[in-house]
Amino acid sequence: MMVDTLHKVKLLAIFLLLSLCSLAARAEPPSLFDRLGGLAPISVVVSDFIDALGPDPVLNSNPAIDAARTAVPAPYLKYQVTAMMCQVTGGPCQYHGRDMHQAHAHLNIQEVEWQRMMAIFDQILAKHQVPKQEVSELMAIMESTKADIVVSAK
């Protein structure tokens, strides 16, 4: 009888431990990737963002940016930026492209162009009704790359 009771206590302890682990796992806040809705919404926002950058007169006034736009196909750029956004927001994707400095060094990007790109990104996020907290986090992620992209930011 004692062994049977001890066995029941062990099973109860294991059950309680598993329940606590399950609760702890659920208590972890969702990633930015999950709060944005996953890969599909991120890819739509990135696609719209890249499409909005293309015809912008401020960005096109930089001859290096204008030349890069014709040299790098938009679908490839969308793929790379989507993979990067997926990864940096906590998603399962892996970005395998060049680092930000290598990818932008030849473009001679100035502060005015950076500010214009950030304004366009903010407009695209507003168009897709991305919540304020997530916009703030995405803008901070973008800002973290500025020193590697903007010539005058170094």
C-alpha positions, 0 to 999 in steps of 0.5 A: 500500500505504501509503494502505491501511495508513493507512486501516486505522489511521484506521478502527482509531482511530475504532473504538477512540474509539467503543468508549471513548465507549460504555464511558464512557456505560455507566460513568455511574451510573443516575439515581434515576428508573432505580433506582426502576424508572421511571414505573410504580413511581413512580406507584404509590408516589405513588398510595398516598402520596396515598391514605394522606394523605387519611384521616390524622387529624393532617393533617385536624386542619388545616382548610385541609388538610382543605378543600384535600383536597375542593377538589383531586381526588385523581387530579389531585394524583396526576398532579402529584406523579407528574410532579414526582417523575419530574422531580426523580429524573432522569426524562423528565417535566416538572412544570408545576404551581405552585412549592411555596410557591404550592401550599402557602402557603394551607394553614398547614402546621405542623411536626407536619403536616410530620413526619406527612407525612414519616412516611407517605411513609417508611411507603409507601416501606417498603411498596414495599420501596424500597432504603435508598439510594433512600429516603435520596435521596427523603427528602432531596428531600422535605426540600429543599422544607420551607422552601417548605411549612412555615410555621414553617420559613421 
